[in-house]
C-alpha cells in the first residue's frame, strides 16, 4: 500500500481516537490519590500499599506514586497506607474522591537485604520498554555506551568501517540515526556527534538504560522514528560515595574511571565522574597492512548537582571531553605528507551542559511545572585518506512542561512549549555544508488510566521549522492488561528528522567512492506502527517472561544513501518509490535454577529501499539473528558468570564489482556476507567492596576475511573499507577490578 495513502488514514484514525478518549466520562465510585515522601513531596513512593481497613481489598501505587481504589461495596471509610521504610498511616476518606498522602520515614526499621530481580521488560509503562540495569551493565566490559548493549537482544551495535573504529546502533533494522538517543531524557548525542557518539559516555556514568521500541512521547521532540534509547546517569543522591574501575585488554587498551559523590548539605548533593582511556598499540592480526583497531586517547569529565527543597527539585550538570583517534596503515603517523600512507584522524572537543527544574504545587501532588534546557558545543577535525572533513555544531534547546489532571488522576494531561536551535558548519574536501535551524514548537499529551487494565497516551505536537515549514507529529500508545500477567501494547505515530548525510555516512569515506548529491535533500518523514505482547509466567516455581513484538516503518521521504548504482560513488537523493522496515522479535526469559537465568531471542528483519528505481534490500542488515544469554550467580553474588552467544545471518553487501549491464537499471553486482557466530563470556568474583572480573569477547576467534578491499592500493579505485559485517580483531581477553564505598 503506498505511503501517501497510509498517512491520511492513520492521521484520521488518530484524530478520531483522541477525541473519543477525551470525551470519556470520569469513572464513578473511585478514590484517586498519590503517595509521596513527606520530606520531599516530589518523590513518589512506587509500590506503596493502599488497603481498605479490615478487608483484603486494595491496590498499589504506580510509577508516579498514584493509585485508584474502588469504593463500591466497601463497608468502611478508612484506608491503611503502608510502605517499607515508612510509618504506616490510617486515613478517613469518607466523602472524598481525591487524596494526597505523605508518609514519614521510620526511624526504627533495621536494614535488611532483599534478594530479587528487577523486571527487564516493564509491566507498568504504556510503551514497549526494556531496562538494562546496573547488573546487566556489569555482565560485560562495558567501558562505554557502545559496549552496554552486548547482553541485550533489542539493540545491535555495528562497526561503520574497518579503519576509523566508528560504531553505531541499530533498532528495528534501521540505522541509529533514526533512534532518539537521550541522557536523562534530554536529547544530547545527535547531529555531528553521530560517528563516535557511543564512545562519549563511559559505562561507569550509567545507572540504567531504557530502550523504547516504536513511537514514544511527543515531549522529547519529533526526531524519534524507530524508538528511543534513554541513558539514566548516576543520581547524586543515590549513587555510591566512591566508585573506581580499572580495565585492560589483550590489545593493550586501558580504561580508568573514578566516581565521587557527596551530600554537601541537606539540600545539595553532587557527583563527579571521571573517565580516561588509551590505546597506543598497533595491532594487525590479519596482516593486511592496516591496524585492526584505531588508536585513541580520551579524557572525559561529568559533574552533576542536585538541589531539593520542599516542592522544588533542580538538577544541572556539565560534561566536557577531548578525544584523539588515529587509524589506517600500520606505518601511518599523524600529520604525514598526503599520499605517503593511508590513515584516518579525528580530533574532537565537546562541551555539554543542562538544567532540569520542577515545581510541584502545594496540596496538588499531581500538578507540576518544569523547565528543561541544554546547550551543546561539538567541534572536530578529521581526515579520511586524502579527504578532509571538519565540522562544528552549536545547539541549544528548551522545554516548558505543565502537568495536571482533568477531574481526577485517571485523566492526566501535559502541555508545553519547546525551542530548538542547531547551527551546523561542515567542510568536506573544501566544500561548505552549513545551515542554521530554528524550531519553536508546542505539544500536548493526554493520558487515560482506568486503574484496572487500560492506559492510553495520545499526543501531538506542532513545530515551525524555519527551513522546512510546519511539522505535525501525532503519536499514540495503548496498553491493555488482558490479565495480571498478560499485556498487549499498540503504538503508532509519525516522526521527522533532518538528515546529516556526511556525519551519518563517514564509513563510506573509508573508500574510493566519491560523494555525489543529486539534489537538495528534504527532511525525512516516516510512519511507525506496531505492537507487543508480554506474558509473565511461573514454571516449576521459577519466574519467566515471554515477549514478542512486531513493528512496521514506512517512509514518506528518506535521504537515500545509494551505494548500489555506482561502484565509484555514494549518491544521495530523496526517496522515489518505497522504503520500509519489517521487524519481528520473540524473546524468552526464564530462571531455570536458583541463580541461573536464561535469555534467548530470535529477530527477523525485512528492510528495503528503492535504489535507482529498483526496490532492494538495504546493505549490512542480517535477515535473521539469534541471541542467547546465560547468567549464573551464587548466593550473595560472590561469584557471577555470564555467557552470550549470537548468530548473524546473511547480510547483503554493495560490492565494488563492475555494474551488471544486463540489469535493467544497471545496478552493480550484489554479494552477501557469511553467516557467523560470536561468543562473549565473563566471570566476576565479588568481595565486600571489591569486584574482580575476567572475560573474553569473540572467543571463537571469528574474523571477517579481507574486511578491506584493495588494501594493497588504498589510493586506488578499488579501495573499500566500508563493507564491514563481522569482527575484525578476533579474540580479545580482558580483566579489571571495581572498588566501591556505598
DRENKOLPA-17512 format. One record per residue (C-alpha): residue in one letter; x, y negated, z negated; residue number from 1. Coordinates in steps of 0.25 Angstrom, whole numbers. Last residue first. Example, Ala and Ser with C-alpha at 12.3 -4.5 7.8 and 13.67 -1.06 7.14 Angstrom:
<pts>
s,55,4,-29,2
a,49,18,-31,1
</pts>
This chain:
<pts>
x,113,-12,-197,742
x,128,-10,-196,741
x,132,-4,-183,740
x,144,3,-177,739
x,144,10,-163,738
x,154,18,-156,737
x,158,22,-142,736
x,162,33,-132,735
x,161,34,-117,734
x,163,45,-106,733
x,160,41,-92,732
x,158,52,-81,731
x,158,47,-66,730
x,161,32,-63,729
x,152,31,-50,728
x,138,36,-55,727
x,127,37,-45,726
x,119,29,-34,725
x,129,18,-30,724
x,127,13,-16,723
x,132,-1,-18,722
x,147,2,-16,721
x,147,0,-1,720
x,159,-2,9,719
x,156,2,23,718
x,159,-12,30,717
x,173,-13,24,716
x,178,-21,12,715
x,178,-9,3,714
x,186,0,12,713
x,189,12,4,712
x,176,11,-4,711
x,168,13,9,710
x,156,18,1,709
x,157,16,-14,708
x,150,26,-22,707
x,158,37,-15,706
x,152,49,-23,705
x,143,45,-35,704
x,149,51,-47,703
x,144,62,-56,702
x,152,64,-69,701
x,142,74,-75,700
x,144,65,-88,699
x,139,53,-81,698
x,140,45,-94,697
x,147,50,-107,696
x,145,48,-122,695
x,152,46,-135,694
x,146,39,-147,693
x,150,35,-161,692
x,140,28,-169,691
x,144,21,-182,690
x,136,15,-194,689
x,132,27,-202,688
x,137,37,-191,687
x,131,41,-178,686
x,138,50,-168,685
x,133,48,-153,684
x,134,57,-141,683
x,131,52,-127,682
x,128,58,-114,681
x,126,54,-99,680
x,123,63,-88,679
x,121,59,-73,678
x,115,67,-62,677
x,115,66,-47,676
x,108,66,-34,675
x,116,60,-23,674
x,113,47,-16,673
x,105,46,-3,672
x,108,41,11,671
x,102,31,20,670
x,106,27,34,669
x,105,12,38,668
x,92,7,43,667
x,90,4,58,666
x,75,1,56,665
x,70,12,66,664
x,81,22,61,663
x,89,27,73,662
x,100,17,71,661
x,103,22,57,660
x,112,12,52,659
x,126,15,48,658
x,129,20,34,657
x,131,11,23,656
x,121,18,14,655
x,108,13,8,654
x,107,24,-2,653
x,94,32,-6,652
x,95,38,-20,651
x,94,53,-23,650
x,90,58,-37,649
x,97,54,-50,648
x,97,63,-62,647
x,99,58,-76,646
x,105,65,-88,645
x,106,58,-102,644
x,112,65,-114,643
x,111,59,-128,642
x,117,64,-141,641
x,116,58,-155,640
x,122,62,-168,639
x,120,55,-182,638
x,106,51,-177,637
x,100,53,-191,636
x,97,67,-188,635
x,104,72,-175,634
x,101,65,-161,633
x,99,70,-147,632
x,95,64,-135,631
x,93,70,-121,630
x,90,61,-109,629
x,85,66,-95,628
x,83,58,-83,627
x,78,62,-69,626
x,78,53,-56,625
x,72,54,-43,624
x,71,44,-31,623
x,84,38,-35,622
x,86,23,-31,621
x,98,18,-24,620
x,92,14,-11,619
x,78,9,-10,618
x,70,20,-2,617
x,65,15,12,616
x,54,8,19,615
x,59,3,32,614
x,56,-11,38,613
x,70,-16,36,612
x,71,-10,22,611
x,57,-8,15,610
x,58,-3,0,609
x,57,10,-7,608
x,58,15,-21,607
x,52,29,-25,606
x,57,32,-38,605
x,55,45,-47,604
x,60,46,-61,603
x,60,58,-70,602
x,63,57,-85,601
x,68,65,-97,600
x,70,61,-112,599
x,74,72,-122,598
x,76,69,-137,597
x,83,78,-147,596
x,83,72,-162,595
x,72,83,-167,594
x,70,91,-155,593
x,64,89,-141,592
x,61,75,-143,591
x,54,72,-130,590
x,54,61,-119,589
x,48,63,-105,588
x,49,53,-94,587
x,42,52,-80,586
x,45,41,-71,585
x,39,36,-58,584
x,44,24,-49,583
x,38,20,-36,582
x,45,8,-30,581
x,41,-1,-19,580
x,45,-9,-7,579
x,37,-11,5,578
x,38,-19,18,577
x,46,-32,21,576
x,53,-35,8,575
x,61,-48,8,574
x,76,-47,13,573
x,90,-44,9,572
x,99,-36,17,571
x,111,-28,12,570
x,121,-27,23,569
x,131,-19,31,568
x,123,-6,32,567
x,111,-14,36,566
x,96,-9,34,565
x,97,-1,22,564
x,104,-10,12,563
x,91,-19,11,562
x,90,-27,-2,561
x,75,-30,-1,560
x,70,-42,-9,559
x,56,-37,-12,558
x,42,-42,-9,557
x,29,-36,-12,556
x,36,-25,-19,555
x,29,-13,-25,554
x,32,-6,-38,553
x,26,7,-42,552
x,27,12,-56,551
x,25,26,-62,550
x,27,31,-76,549
x,29,43,-85,548
x,31,45,-100,547
x,31,57,-108,546
x,35,56,-123,545
x,39,65,-134,544
x,39,67,-149,543
x,42,81,-155,542
x,33,89,-164,541
x,33,100,-154,540
x,28,91,-143,539
x,23,77,-147,538
x,19,67,-136,537
x,20,53,-131,536
x,14,50,-117,535
x,17,39,-109,534
x,11,36,-95,533
x,16,25,-86,532
x,11,14,-76,531
x,14,7,-63,530
x,12,-5,-54,529
x,23,-15,-50,528
x,21,-26,-40,527
x,32,-33,-34,526
x,38,-46,-29,525
x,52,-50,-25,524
x,54,-65,-23,523
x,57,-69,-8,522
x,70,-68,-1,521
x,74,-77,10,520
x,78,-69,22,519
x,88,-59,27,518
x,98,-60,16,517
x,110,-52,20,516
x,121,-47,10,515
x,132,-40,17,514
x,135,-25,14,513
x,150,-21,12,512
x,147,-16,-2,511
x,148,-20,-16,510
x,138,-32,-14,509
x,127,-22,-12,508
x,128,-19,-27,507
x,126,-34,-30,506
x,112,-32,-25,505
x,104,-39,-37,504
x,113,-50,-38,503
x,112,-54,-23,502
x,97,-51,-21,501
x,93,-60,-33,500
x,78,-57,-32,499
x,67,-66,-36,498
x,57,-57,-44,497
x,42,-55,-45,496
x,34,-44,-52,495
x,20,-39,-52,494
x,11,-31,-60,493
x,6,-17,-65,492
x,8,-8,-77,491
x,0,4,-82,490
x,3,11,-95,489
x,-3,24,-100,488
x,0,29,-114,487
x,-2,43,-120,486
x,1,45,-135,485
x,-10,38,-142,484
x,-19,42,-131,483
x,-22,36,-117,482
x,-15,23,-122,481
x,-17,13,-111,480
x,-6,2,-108,479
x,-8,-8,-97,478
x,2,-18,-91,477
x,-2,-28,-81,476
x,6,-39,-73,475
x,3,-51,-65,474
x,14,-60,-59,473
x,11,-72,-51,472
x,23,-79,-44,471
x,21,-94,-39,470
x,32,-99,-29,469
x,45,-93,-24,468
x,55,-104,-27,467
x,50,-112,-38,466
x,43,-100,-44,465
x,30,-102,-52,464
x,27,-90,-61,463
x,13,-85,-64,462
x,12,-74,-74,461
x,2,-62,-77,460
x,-1,-53,-88,459
x,-9,-41,-92,458
x,-5,-32,-103,457
x,-16,-21,-107,456
x,-15,-12,-119,455
x,-25,-1,-121,454
x,-25,11,-131,453
x,-30,7,-144,452
x,-26,-7,-149,451
x,-35,-13,-137,450
x,-23,-21,-132,449
x,-25,-32,-121,448
x,-13,-40,-118,447
x,-13,-53,-109,446
x,-1,-59,-103,445
x,0,-73,-97,444
x,11,-80,-89,443
x,16,-93,-84,442
x,28,-97,-75,441
x,39,-107,-72,440
x,50,-101,-62,439
x,61,-110,-58,438
x,71,-102,-49,437
x,84,-108,-44,436
x,91,-102,-32,435
x,105,-99,-26,434
x,111,-90,-16,433
x,124,-96,-11,432
x,132,-89,0,431
x,147,-89,-2,430
x,148,-74,-3,429
x,137,-73,-13,428
x,134,-86,-21,427
x,123,-85,-31,426
x,116,-97,-40,425
x,104,-94,-47,424
x,95,-103,-56,423
x,84,-95,-63,422
x,74,-103,-71,421
x,62,-96,-78,420
x,50,-103,-85,419
x,39,-96,-92,418
x,25,-99,-98,417
x,17,-91,-107,416
x,5,-82,-111,415
x,3,-70,-119,414
x,-10,-63,-123,413
x,-16,-54,-133,412
x,-29,-47,-133,411
x,-30,-35,-143,410
x,-23,-45,-153,409
x,-36,-52,-155,408
x,-45,-63,-149,407
x,-36,-66,-138,406
x,-22,-65,-143,405
x,-9,-74,-143,404
x,5,-75,-136,403
x,12,-87,-131,402
x,24,-86,-122,401
x,34,-97,-118,400
x,45,-91,-108,399
x,58,-98,-104,398
x,69,-95,-94,397
x,82,-100,-90,396
x,92,-95,-79,395
x,105,-98,-74,394
x,111,-89,-64,393
x,125,-89,-57,392
x,131,-81,-46,391
x,143,-77,-38,390
x,145,-66,-28,389
x,158,-66,-20,388
x,159,-55,-9,387
x,172,-49,-5,386
x,171,-37,-14,385
x,160,-40,-23,384
x,164,-52,-32,383
x,156,-59,-43,382
x,155,-72,-51,381
x,144,-72,-61,380
x,135,-82,-69,379
x,123,-80,-78,378
x,117,-91,-86,377
x,104,-87,-93,376
x,94,-94,-101,375
x,82,-89,-110,374
x,69,-93,-116,373
x,58,-87,-123,372
x,47,-95,-131,371
x,36,-88,-139,370
x,22,-91,-144,369
x,15,-82,-154,368
x,1,-77,-157,367
x,-2,-63,-162,366
x,4,-66,-176,365
x,-6,-77,-178,364
x,-6,-82,-192,363
x,6,-91,-189,362
x,8,-91,-174,361
x,20,-83,-170,360
x,32,-91,-164,359
x,42,-85,-154,358
x,56,-89,-149,357
x,65,-82,-139,356
x,78,-88,-135,355
x,88,-84,-124,354
x,102,-86,-119,353
x,110,-79,-108,352
x,124,-82,-103,351
x,132,-74,-93,350
x,145,-75,-87,349
x,149,-65,-76,348
x,161,-61,-68,347
x,159,-50,-57,346
x,169,-44,-48,345
x,169,-33,-37,344
x,181,-28,-30,343
x,186,-23,-17,342
x,202,-25,-15,341
x,210,-34,-7,340
x,198,-41,0,339
x,198,-54,-8,338
x,210,-56,-16,337
x,209,-51,-30,336
x,201,-59,-40,335
x,199,-47,-50,334
x,207,-35,-46,333
x,203,-23,-37,332
x,213,-12,-37,331
x,202,-2,-42,330
x,192,-6,-31,329
x,180,-13,-36,328
x,175,-19,-49,327
x,177,-30,-58,326
x,167,-36,-69,325
x,168,-48,-78,324
x,158,-51,-89,323
x,154,-63,-98,322
x,143,-63,-107,321
x,134,-72,-115,320
x,121,-69,-122,319
x,113,-79,-131,318
x,101,-77,-140,317
x,89,-82,-146,316
x,78,-77,-155,315
x,66,-85,-161,314
x,55,-80,-170,313
x,46,-90,-176,312
x,33,-86,-185,311
x,40,-85,-198,310
x,55,-87,-195,309
x,63,-78,-186,308
x,76,-83,-179,307
x,84,-73,-170,306
x,98,-75,-164,305
x,104,-67,-153,304
x,119,-67,-148,303
x,124,-59,-136,302
x,138,-58,-132,301
x,144,-51,-120,300
x,159,-50,-115,299
x,160,-41,-102,298
x,172,-35,-95,297
x,172,-27,-82,296
x,178,-17,-73,295
x,169,-11,-63,294
x,167,5,-63,293
x,171,15,-53,292
x,182,6,-48,291
x,184,7,-33,290
x,196,15,-26,289
x,187,27,-22,288
x,193,36,-32,287
x,180,41,-38,286
x,185,39,-52,285
x,190,24,-50,284
x,190,18,-64,283
x,197,4,-67,282
x,197,2,-82,281
x,194,-12,-87,280
x,180,-10,-93,279
x,177,-20,-104,278
x,164,-22,-112,277
x,160,-33,-123,276
x,148,-35,-131,275
x,144,-44,-142,274
x,130,-45,-149,273
x,128,-56,-160,272
x,115,-54,-167,271
x,107,-65,-175,270
x,97,-67,-186,269
x,90,-80,-191,268
x,78,-82,-200,267
x,82,-75,-213,266
x,96,-79,-210,265
x,108,-75,-202,264
x,103,-60,-201,263
x,115,-55,-193,262
x,119,-47,-181,261
x,132,-42,-175,260
x,133,-34,-162,259
x,146,-29,-157,258
x,149,-22,-144,257
x,161,-17,-137,256
x,162,-10,-124,255
x,173,-3,-117,254
x,175,3,-103,253
x,187,12,-101,252
x,180,21,-91,251
x,180,32,-101,250
x,170,24,-110,249
x,171,14,-122,248
x,161,9,-131,247
x,161,1,-144,246
x,148,-4,-152,245
x,147,-12,-164,244
x,134,-16,-171,243
x,133,-25,-183,242
x,121,-31,-190,241
x,112,-21,-183,240
x,100,-27,-175,239
x,87,-31,-181,238
x,86,-46,-184,237
x,96,-50,-172,236
x,88,-41,-162,235
x,96,-33,-153,234
x,92,-35,-138,233
x,80,-29,-132,232
x,82,-27,-117,231
x,70,-28,-109,230
x,69,-20,-96,229
x,57,-23,-88,228
x,50,-17,-76,227
x,49,-15,-61,226
x,45,-29,-57,225
x,49,-38,-68,224
x,52,-52,-63,223
x,39,-59,-67,222
x,42,-64,-81,221
x,44,-59,-95,220
x,30,-62,-99,219
x,24,-55,-87,218
x,25,-42,-95,217
x,30,-29,-89,216
x,27,-23,-76,215
x,33,-9,-73,214
x,42,-2,-83,213
x,47,-8,-96,212
x,60,-4,-102,211
x,63,-10,-116,210
x,77,-9,-120,209
x,82,-9,-135,208
x,91,-15,-145,207
x,101,-20,-135,206
x,114,-28,-137,205
x,122,-15,-139,204
x,119,-11,-125,203
x,126,-23,-120,202
x,118,-32,-110,201
x,125,-39,-98,200
x,129,-26,-91,199
x,115,-23,-86,198
x,115,-37,-80,197
x,127,-33,-70,196
x,120,-35,-57,195
x,107,-43,-61,194
x,113,-55,-68,193
x,110,-63,-56,192
x,95,-63,-59,191
x,92,-55,-72,190
x,97,-52,-86,189
x,89,-61,-94,188
x,74,-59,-94,187
x,70,-61,-109,186
x,62,-49,-115,185
x,73,-47,-126,184
x,82,-45,-114,183
x,76,-44,-101,182
x,78,-36,-88,181
x,66,-37,-78,180
x,67,-25,-69,179
x,66,-28,-54,178
x,81,-32,-53,177
x,84,-18,-59,176
x,81,-12,-45,175
x,68,-4,-44,174
x,66,11,-45,173
x,56,9,-57,172
x,68,3,-65,171
x,82,1,-60,170
x,94,-5,-68,169
x,106,-12,-62,168
x,121,-10,-63,167
x,133,-18,-58,166
x,147,-10,-59,165
x,153,-18,-47,164
x,159,-7,-39,163
x,149,5,-36,162
x,137,-3,-35,161
x,123,-6,-41,160
x,124,4,-52,159
x,111,9,-57,158
x,104,9,-71,157
x,90,16,-71,156
x,79,13,-80,155
x,67,22,-85,154
x,75,34,-88,153
x,83,29,-100,152
x,95,35,-106,151
x,105,27,-98,150
x,97,14,-99,149
x,106,6,-108,148
x,118,8,-100,147
x,115,-4,-91,146
x,112,-12,-103,145
x,126,-12,-108,144
x,135,-2,-116,143
x,124,8,-117,142
x,134,20,-119,141
x,122,29,-120,140
x,112,34,-131,139
x,114,21,-139,138
x,104,14,-130,137
x,93,24,-133,136
x,95,22,-148,135
x,94,7,-146,134
x,81,10,-139,133
x,77,10,-124,132
x,62,7,-124,131
x,52,11,-113,130
x,40,2,-109,129
x,29,5,-100,128
x,21,-8,-103,127
x,9,-9,-113,126
x,19,-7,-124,125
x,15,2,-136,124
x,19,16,-133,123
x,34,12,-129,122
x,42,22,-122,121
x,55,25,-129,120
x,47,28,-142,119
x,56,25,-154,118
x,61,38,-161,117
x,60,41,-175,116
x,68,43,-188,115
x,65,33,-200,114
x,76,29,-209,113
x,71,23,-222,112
x,74,10,-230,111
x,66,9,-242,110
x,53,1,-243,109
x,52,-8,-256,108
x,54,-22,-250,107
x,42,-21,-240,106
x,41,-31,-229,105
x,29,-40,-228,104
x,17,-37,-219,103
x,10,-48,-211,102
x,-3,-45,-205,101
x,-11,-53,-195,100
x,-26,-50,-194,99
x,-37,-50,-183,98
x,-51,-45,-183,97
x,-54,-49,-198,96
x,-68,-47,-205,95
x,-62,-38,-215,94
x,-47,-37,-213,93
x,-43,-34,-228,92
x,-28,-31,-228,91
x,-19,-21,-234,90
x,-4,-23,-233,89
x,8,-13,-233,88
x,22,-19,-237,87
x,32,-18,-225,86
x,43,-8,-222,85
x,35,1,-214,84
x,22,-5,-210,83
x,8,-6,-217,82
x,-6,-12,-215,81
x,-18,-7,-223,80
x,-31,-12,-217,79
x,-43,-17,-226,78
x,-58,-19,-221,77
x,-62,-4,-223,76
x,-73,4,-217,75
x,-68,5,-203,74
x,-77,9,-192,73
x,-73,-2,-183,72
x,-61,-10,-187,71
x,-51,-5,-176,70
x,-37,-10,-179,69
x,-28,-18,-168,68
x,-14,-20,-171,67
x,-2,-30,-168,66
x,12,-29,-173,65
x,17,-32,-158,64
x,22,-18,-155,63
x,9,-13,-160,62
x,3,-12,-174,61
x,-2,2,-180,60
x,-16,7,-181,59
x,-27,11,-192,58
x,-37,20,-196,57
x,-33,30,-207,56
x,-42,24,-217,55
x,-42,19,-231,54
x,-37,5,-227,53
x,-38,3,-212,52
x,-24,5,-206,51
x,-14,-4,-200,50
x,0,2,-198,49
x,12,-6,-193,48
x,18,-1,-180,47
x,25,-14,-176,46
x,26,-24,-186,45
x,27,-37,-179,44
x,38,-48,-181,43
x,32,-62,-178,42
x,27,-62,-193,41
x,41,-62,-198,40
x,41,-61,-213,39
x,27,-55,-214,38
x,31,-45,-203,37
x,19,-43,-193,36
x,6,-35,-192,35
x,-4,-40,-181,34
x,-19,-39,-181,33
x,-32,-35,-174,32
x,-44,-28,-181,31
x,-54,-22,-171,30
x,-69,-21,-171,29
x,-70,-28,-157,28
x,-60,-28,-145,27
x,-60,-41,-139,26
x,-67,-41,-125,25
x,-59,-38,-113,24
x,-60,-50,-103,23
x,-45,-52,-103,22
x,-43,-37,-99,21
x,-53,-39,-87,20
x,-46,-52,-82,19
x,-32,-45,-82,18
x,-38,-33,-75,17
x,-44,-41,-64,16
x,-31,-49,-62,15
x,-22,-36,-61,14
x,-31,-29,-51,13
x,-31,-42,-43,12
x,-16,-43,-43,11
x,-14,-28,-41,10
x,-23,-28,-28,9
x,-16,-41,-23,8
x,-2,-35,-24,7
x,-6,-21,-19,6
x,-10,-26,-5,5
x,3,-34,-3,4
x,11,-22,-8,3
x,6,-13,4,2
x,0,0,0,1
</pts>
